[in-house]
Amino acid sequence: MHFFDRAYEGVPPWDIGRPQPEFVRLCERGEIVGRVLDVGCGTGENAIHFAANGHPTWGIDFAPKAIRRAQAKVAGRDLAITFRVGDALHLQALGERFDTITDCGLFHTLSDAERPIYASSVRSALRAGGRLFVLCFSNEEPADWGGPRRVTREELRSAFRDGWKVRSIDPARFAVKDPGTEGKAWRARADRLEV
């Protein structure tokens, strides 16, 4: 059994029971547009928020247990939402195109070798001119802090160099389970170029 599926035998530390405030703000500002794909959606809080705000939404995650929980959350609700087990490194297998793709905490789990594969995969599922938003842990977190790998702005720029226009990489916060505690993050936006 994969680490992430095992994590959902309980409640993993990243499952905060609500959408990440950074994505709520993007939605409120109208930056989340059209059809949305949330990669690494976990139990679906961000995806459910997008769908509840009128965006036809898909959520995919590598962990079947997470997807089952997400599907249970929307059972009986009138939302345009689809949850599927899927691999963010092979999004072309979905056979779908989206206007917005969101990544909340997936990018920082990828190895250096996986990052260009991920960028190509996301690009394959995004319409020309579509936008990707990534929320990942920042290298500004202290070195002795536990948790996932930290990411630099340059690593983000490098990953989305070919076929992308990086629009912004802004300081942000990851909400975590402990009230009053947040992790330092980057919120990046990259748009898919036509070429």
C-alpha positions, -999 to +999 in steps of 0.1 A: +000+000+000+013+034-009+023+060+018-005+084+008-032+057+009-020+045+043-022+081+055-059+081+049-065+052+073-066+081+098-068+118+093-035+130+077-020+163+089-028+180+056-065+172+058-078+203+075-116+197+069-121+229+049-107+244+017-073+261+019-079+299+025-055+307-003-077+289-028-109+305-013-093+339-019-084+330-055-120+319-060-134+351-044-112+373-067-124+355-098-090+339-106-105+304-107-122+302-140-142+277-161-137+239-157-114+231-129-092+201-121-078+198-086-047+175-087-039+157-055-073+166-042-072+145-011-107+143+004-119+171-019-124+202+002-109+226-025-127+208-053-160+210-035-155+247-029-149+253-066-180+233-076-201+250-050-191+283-066-203+272-100-172+256-116-176+222-131-148+204-112-128+172-113-106+161-084-080+134-088-058+117-062-034+088-062-050+075-029-082+055-034-091+060+003-090+098-002-112+096-033-138+074-015-140+100+013-144+128-013-171+109-031-189+103+002-188+141+010-207+150-022-231+120-023-266+134-027-254+170-033-263+188-065-227+197-076-210+194-110-181+174-096-163+142-105-137+125-082-114+098-097-083+079-087-056+092-109-019+100-113-008+136-117+021+125-138-003+110-164-032+135-167-034+129-205-051+096-195-082+116-183-089+126-219-102+160-206-091+196-209-096+223-182-094+260-179-079+260-144-058+234-126-050+237-089-024+219-069-025+222-031+005+205-016+014+180-044+043+198-061+065+197-030+062+159-028+077+155-063+113+145-069+135+166-092+131+139-119+093+140-116+089+178-119+093+181-157+070+151-161+045+168-139+047+201-158+042+183-191+013+162-177-005+193-163+001+211-196-016+182-215-048+186-194-049+224-197-064+244-225-042+270-243-042+301-221-054+280-191-040+287-157-023+265-131-021+275-094+003+257-071+005+261-034+037+245-020+058+247+011+084+275+009+121+273+015+115+301+040+103+275+065+130+268+091+154+239+083+146+222+116+108+223+109+094+189+101+072+183+072+076+180+034+104+193+012+107+230+008+106+246-026+124+277-039+110+303-063+137+293-087+127+256-086+091+267-095+103+289-124+125+261-136+098+235-135+074+257-156+100+270-180+090+252-212+055+260-226+045+281-197+045+318-186+050+321-149+028+350-139+035+352-102+052+334-072+039+351-041+044+344-004+015+326+010+004+304+040-007+268+043-034+263+069-027+233+090-047+214+116-033+232+146-053+264+151-032+296+148-004+277+130+004+281+094+032+269+071+051+293+049+043+287+013+045+299-023+014+305-043+024+303-079+005+310-111+017+297-145-003+300-177-001+275-205+013+290-237-001+280-271+032+269-285 
